[in-house]
């Protein structure tokens, strides 16, 4: 048999030898060959031509639902652009509940264009409850604090042209394809611009938590790996750059800083040093011969649990004692690691597959002892950069380009997926 490949599909083609040639066998083989040709032809129609003739044939290489939803959103925003887009709202004082601002008409038109406000004949003489709810919806969709106040940040988001939003969707489609083509089942997706980590099971979102990512000068890198170990009550070996740049000034200004934070001071040979015996004023950014290790406890910068995955950047995912930072809509505060708002829920899920109960996890946490638990089955993790996404209700979310990676948006595809025409931007 010869095998012909069409995408990921293989069609068997009959090979006829002289010894087995008979009219009957030849007739049967010809029929089989004809069926193979028809299969390839139908597959070609599915991938490239079905949309032109209005026929929906079985798809042998289907898109992930998120890619399909983004593609639908693209068409919606193209229709908005074709209708003239939306008006720019002039700058001015903050618009809030009860305001009688002359810009309300422009605000109403803008919110109706994207469906945040019902497109009816209702007139708005003031900023009432209906308009307030619409503004909150818009803010939630754009990664803003949903306070119903049209201040500088919200006004900036309202005035982003529809063409820019289309570019975001196109870029996110291509990036999403790169993610979902490789990961169709169980994995963790960390979306940097959304400040969000999502556990996807059987190809669907199952659990989501807010995260803190690296600040602009310490960007969280984009890569794919596998979570292989859960560390309960971790210690923190402070990177030298953080020790000399961030912690040394605090040590110099506060003699009790190290003891309150449960830091051990080690010399170049790894021997413990009494911090009270050190003249900290003698050291600086360029001269710091010590290593700092923070012991487990409520002040530990890694929190109560961390998750390890192989990467060349020294990045991990972990808990944090600074829970107040999750109140901010924009959360680029770390040195590159990913801090989770609800890491214990995530740890419980991972460890349950290895026979751990919640009671056992709680007991281990309470012990204060460090324990590294290697997972029997590592879980893939993808750190991606999607500035647009769509939820299951069809709502489109846009996020600030926090690392300025959308400066050159991907070329928008003219129609349904065509692998040969549209390059995948990884």
N, C-alpha and C positions, 0 to 999 in steps of 0.2 A: 504493500500500500504506500502511496505517496501522501504526504500531508501538506495541505495548503493552509496558510495562516491568514486570517482576516482579523486584524486587531488582536484580541485575546482569544479568538475563536479558531479552532482547528477543524478543517474539513478533510475527511479521508477521501482520497482519489484512487480508483482502482488501477493496479498495474497488471497487465495481461501478458503472460508468457506464451510462447508458441505451443508448448506442450499442453496447455490447458485451453487452447483456443477451440471453441465449438460455437456454432451459430446460436445455440441456446444461451451458453454462458456469455457470449459477446453481447446478446440482446440485454441480458440482465445487468451486465456491467455498464452498458451505455445508459440504462435507466438510472443507475446509481450515480454515474457521472453527471447526468442532467440535473438530478436532485442537488448535487453539490454546487453546480453552477447557480441554480436558483437560490440556494442558501446564501451564497456570496453576494448575489445581486440584491437580495432583500436586506442583508446587513449593510450594504452600501447605501441603499435608500434610507435606512434608519439613521445613519450617521450624517449624511450629507444632503439628501434630497427630499426627505419626507415632509419637511416643513413647507416646501414649495407646492406640493400637490395635495396637501390637506389630508394625508394618510398617516395614521399613527401605527407604526409597525413595532413589534417587540424590540426593546432595547437590550442588547447584550452587554453593554458597558454603561451603566447608569450613573448619572450624576448623584453626588451626595445631596440630600435635601437642602442643606444650607446654600450650596452653590446654585441650586434651582431657585431658591427663594431670593437670593441676591440678583439672579438674572431677571426674575419677575419684577423686582424693585427697580432694576435698571430701566425696564420698559415703562414703568410708571413715571419715573423722573424724566425720561425722554419725552413723554406726553406733556408733562408740566413745562418743559423747555419749549416744546413746539407751540404751546399755548401762550408763550411770552414770559414764562418764569414767574417771579414774584417781585414786588416793589421793594426798594431799599427804604428802610425806616430811618429818618434823619436822627442825628445825635441830639441829645438833650438830657434833662434830668431823669432820674429813675422813675419809671412808670410802675405803679403798684395799685393794689385794691383801693377803689374809691377815687382814683385819679380821673380828672377831666382834662385829659391831654389831647391837643389837636392831632397827635400822631396815632390816635386810636384806630381811625379808619385804615391807615396803612398796616397797622398791627393785625387788625381783623382780616384784611385781604391776605396778608402773609400767612397767617395760621390756617386759613381756609385752603390755601394752595396745596398744603401738604397733609390735609385731613386732620390736623390737630384741633380744629374747630369745625363744627358742622357747616356745610356749604348750603345755607338756607337764606331766607330774606330777612332774618332777624337783624334789627338795628341795635347798635351799642352806643348809648349816649355817655356811659361811664364805664369804668373798669369794674364789672360786676362779677358774681360768683362763676358764671358760665365762662367768661373770658379768663378768669383766674385759673380754672381747671384746665383750660386749653393751654395756657402758658406753662403750667406745671407739667403737662404731658410733653410739650415741646422740650422743656428743660431735661426731663428724665430721658428723652430719646437722644439727647446730645451730651450726656455725661456731665450735666451741670447740676448744681444744687437746686432742687425743686422748691424754691422759696416764693415763687409767683412774682418776683420782682424783676422787671425788665431793666436791669442795670447794664453796665458796660459789657460784661462777659456774655450775657444773654443777647444783647443787641448785636454783638459781634457775630454770634452764631446765626441769628435771624437773617443777617445781611450777607452771609456767604452765598455767592451766586449758585444757581441751580447747576451750571456747568461744572463747578468745582465738586458739588455733591455727586454728579454723574462720574467724574473722574475717580472719586473715592470708591464708589461702588465697583467700577471697572477694575481698579487696582486690587480691591478686596476679593473680587471674583477669582482673579488669577492666583492670588496668594492662597485663597481657600482651596482651590484645586490642588495646589502643591501639597497642602496639608491633608486633605481628605482622600486624595488618590492613594496615599501611602498608609493611611490609618482609617479603616472603615469600621472597626469594632470598638474595643475598650482602650481608652487612652485619656490622659489629662491634657487639656488645651489651656495654656496660659496666654491670654490675649493682652498684650502690653498696653495698647491705647485704652482698652476698656477697664484696666485695673481689675481683672477678673480671671479666676481659674475655674474651669468647668470639667467635671468628671463625666465622660461620655461612655455609656455602656450600650453595647449592641447597636452602635451607630447613632444613639440619641442622647441628648443632654440628660443627666440623671441628678447632678448635684452641682451647685455653684457657690463660690465664696469670693468675697472681695480680697484683693491683694494689694500690697505695696511693692512698687518696682524701683529700679535704680533711677537716681536723679540724672539730669541731662549730662553731667560730667562723668557719671559712673553708670552708663547705660546697661540695662540687663540685656545680655546677648541673645540672639535668636539661634536656636539649635534644636535638635531632636536627640533624645536619649531615653534611658529607662530607669525608673525609680527602683533601686535594688535593696535599700536598707532604710529602716525606720529606727531613729535613735531617740530613746526616751530619756529625759533628764540629761540633755547634752551639755558638755563643756564647750567653751568657746576659746579657741586659740586665736587670739587677736592678730590679724594681719599687721605686719610691721608698719605699713603706711598709715593705718588707722591708729595704731598705738602711738606713733610719733607725732602725727598731725592733729588727731582729734583728742586722744586721751591724755597725752603728756601735759598740755596746758591745764586741764582739769586737775591732774595730780599736783601740779605746781601751785595751783590756787587753793586747793582743798586737801589738807593732809589726811582726811578721813575717807577720801574718795575710793581708794583701793580696798579698804577693809569693808566698807558698806556694800560695795559691788562684788565682794567675794572674789577678788582677783589675786592670783598667785603671781609672784615675780620670779622669773627664772633667769639665770645668767647664761652666758654663751655655752657652757657645758651642761645646761639643763638642771643645775642645782638651784634649790629654792633660796631666795634672798629675802632678808627682813626689810620690808619697804621703809621702816622707820630709820634704818641705818644708811639709807641712800640719800645723797645730796641731789635731789631732783633738779635743782636750779642749774646744775652743771651740764645738763643734757639738753639737746635741741633736736630739731627735725632731722639734721644730718648726722647727729651723733646720739644714738640710742641703742646701747648694747644689751638690752633686756628683751625677754619674751614674756608677754602677759597671757595668762590663761584664766578665764573666768569659770568658776565652779558652778554646778547646777544650783538653781534657786530662783526666787521670784524676780530678781533683778537681771538674770541672765539674758543677754541680748538675743539669744536664739530661742528664748522661751522654754517651753516644757517638752517640745518635740521638734525634730528636724527630719528631712527626707533627703536622702543622698542619691545622686545620679551622676554617672561619669560625664565629665566635660573638662575642657582645657582651661576654663575661666575661673575655677574655684567657686562656682555658684551653686547654691543649694536652695531648697524651699524650707521655710521654718516658721515657727511661732514667733511672737514678739510680745514683750511686756508693755509696749507703747500702743495700747489699744485705741487711745484717743485719736490717733492719726487716721483711723478708718472713717472718722466723721467728715473728712475732707473729700470732696468730689474728685479732685486731682491728687493722686497719691504717688508721686515720684520722689521718694524720700530716702531710699536705701543706697547702699554702696554697690548694688548690682544683684544681690540676692533677692529672692521673692518671699515676702512675709505674708502669711495667711491669716485671715481674720478668724477662721474656724478650723484650725489644724487638727484638733482632737477628733472631730467628726471624721475627717479624712483618714487619720491614723486608725481609727476604729474600723473603718471600711477595709483598709488594706490588710490589717492584721486578722480580721474575721475570716478571711480566706485561708489563713494559716492556723485556724483553730483558737485564736484568742477571743475571749469574751470581754465585754466592756468592763466587767468587774475586775478582771485580771489587769487590764490596762490601767484602770484607776488605782489599783493597789501598787502597781509598779511606779506610777507617777508619785504616789504618796510616799514611797520608800526613799525618794531622793537619790537613788543610785542610778548611775548611768548604765543603760543597757542598749546594745546595738542588735537589732533583729533583722536578719537577712531574709528577704521575701523568697518564698519557694518559687513564685512566678513573678518576675519583674513586670512593672506596669509602664508602658511607653508614656513619655511626656513630650509634648511639642510646645515650644515657646515661639509664638507667632506674632505677627503685627498686622491686625485687621482693623482699619479705621471705619469700617461699615459692617454691620451684620443685620440679620433679620430674625425675629423670634417666630415661634410657631403660630402666632396670631397674624403674621404678616407685617408687624410693626417694624419699621426700619430705624435702626440706631446708628448715629454717627458719633465718632469720638475725635477729640483733638489729636492732631498729629504731633504727639509729645516729643518724639525724637526726630521730627522733620524728615521722614523717610518717604513722604508722598510728593516730594518736590517734582518728580517726573512721573505722573500717573501712567498706568498701563493704557495701551490703546484699547478702546472699547470694542468688544466683538460685535459684528453687525447682526448676529442672530444666534441661534442655538450653537452649542459647543462644536467646534471644529479643531481638533487637536493639531492638524497640519498647518492651519492658518494662523492660529493665535498662540504665541509663545507663552510658556508658563514662566512667570517671574518668581523665583525663589528668593 
